[in-house]
Amino acid sequence: MGLLSCATYNSYFQVNAAALHGLQKEAYQNCNQDDCLFSFDEWREMESQSKPQLKYWDIALLLELTVLQFVRVNREANFDLYLQALNRLVGLFFALDLGNYARWLPVHIRDLASLSKQHPYIAEQFKTGKFVAMKSHKPFSAIALDQNHEQINARLKGDGGKHLARETRTGT
């Protein structure tokens, strides 16, 4: 079984986020009248303090929306939103005990935030979208540089590709 395509993967997050929000809305609509004197957001905040299931839905929804924001940032090549998305991801990396990401992402964010003073030309280029790869000129089609690199490597390896070229040169 192969990996999911990016579109399928993104659709998973969208469907999951919509389902989680729908479950929260349904729970709010089914609450008794005394509890529903509050707005949906106030009710959700209060209920998630006392009900683990609602707290889980909040955390899962935050994770889903953060991932979707990060995908959007890359697709739109929006550098300012990229910095915001990275700031949201830092807390999740700490919460999920992803040590290397939690340790080095704040350093990366600091470096990116200081670009305008340290390297204004690079900062300007990033703000025009040159921190992602554009394989076409279609809107919402940019991809992260590491994803582009992986796609190039996969294409080179293909049905022989780099491996076949190396075997032919070495005679094995």
Summary of the structure (lengths in Angstrom):
residues: 172
radius of gyration: 21.6
end to end distance: 29.7
largest distance: 79.8
contacts: 410
relative contact order: 0.07
helix: 76%
strand: 2%
